[in-house]
Structure formats: structure tokens, C-alpha cells
Amino acid sequence: MILTSKNNPLIKETAALKDKKARKEMGLFLVEGRKMAVECQKSDFEIDRVFVAESYTGENPFSAEQTVCVSDDVFRFLSDEKTPQGILCRVKIPTHSLRAPKGKCLLLDGVADPGNIGTIIRTANAAGYEEIYLTEECADPYSPKGVRASMSGVFFTKLYRSSRVEILSVLSGIPLVVADMGGANVFSFRAPERFALAIGNEANGISEAVRLAATHTVRIPMQATQESLNAAISAGIIMYVLNKDDFKE
């Protein structure tokens, strides 16, 4: 059977997951595209339902019981993409109790752009930062834009979202390295074996509470003609510089 109505209850509630309020209420988010769907299946995430467009001819590794076939018009209604690929999944948002990290980790202190959030998660996964703490002021990492920018990184990192006070409490005793223009040259800095790297808001930088908790502050040196770098770019550079010993051949 092919669903052709946008007013179908399943279709309406799935389309609503493009909004933060519905994601929070239902505990679900959307994963779109063949590659992302396949990567999600390889992870520990629980896939609730798979939607496939009538014209889709690509790989569908999911069972017939999981799969819902919809008209192309309905799929465009569900999709957040400008050029939909014809397959998307409803996925359960994992819940993790706030706890101290096992190794190197990130603290995102009010990063507001979901594209930056996703890109940072993608780089963290590549660079070996498995645990990421997000303050309540951060953009939703499970928004379509954030998931898309993470390029599967969201499936293979552990995300904790909580208040700044609670996050700083669980990070107590762990060296906190803050990225800030007033810090030491990151290329000369020798990171502790275990640490948390804090990245601040795009416009306002690190919050006062995190600044006061910092044990180290580092900066990326740049030409005088350039005032700053994008938050995700800065995070990527610093993540790799601080973790460079793990990538020596």
C-alpha cells in the first residue's frame, strides 16, 4: 500500500519531527538519505520506521515490516532536503544519564547554530572525542540540519544535554581547556592526558561560568586582518592539535 495523503496521522506526526517541540514530545528525530540511513542501521540507535518514496530505486536494507511506502508528493512533505533522496528514517533519540567522561571530551557552551553543532560532532567523532556535553542554550543536535551536518557522527558519539551548572559539576576535577582569543597559542600548548575542551557561542564566546572554571585557555593564532574563525572550524583545529599524539604513525 502507498500512502498518498498528507493528512494521514502517521505522516502528519512524522513531518512534525522537523520541529524541536515535536522531537522533544515524541523522543524521535529524522535521518534522511540512503548513506545516513545505512550508517544509522550500523549504530546502536533504534530505528522506529522507514519511509520510502514511490519512485525510490536505491538500496533499502530495512525489513518490509519497518518500511512505509509513500507517494513522491508525500515524501517531499516529510523531507527537509531541497532535493530529497527518497528514503528517511524515524529514529529514537537516545537518553544518557549525565556522568563524567571516560576520556577526552567536548563541552559546547551555547553553540547556537545547528550546522555548527553537527559539524563539530562530525569532527569530534573523527578526532576521537566520544563524549560531548551540550548546555541547554545549544541548538538541538537532532534537528534535520544538525543531523545532516554531522554526517553520521551523531550515531557514534555520546551526547549529554544539561544545565551549565550540572555539566561543570560532572566535569569537576577534569582539566578544562577553553578556546578563547586571550589564551596561549594552541600550537605550543601541551594538553593533559585527559581534558575537556570548551567551545563557546558564535557571537558571545565562552560564558562567564565556564571561563571561571577553566584550568587552561588556548587560542588559534591568526593574521591581524582576520578577527575570528567560525566556531566549527576553530573547534576542529583545536581538537586535532590537542589530540595530535593519538595520530602519530
Disulfide bonds with the S-S distance in Angstrom:
none
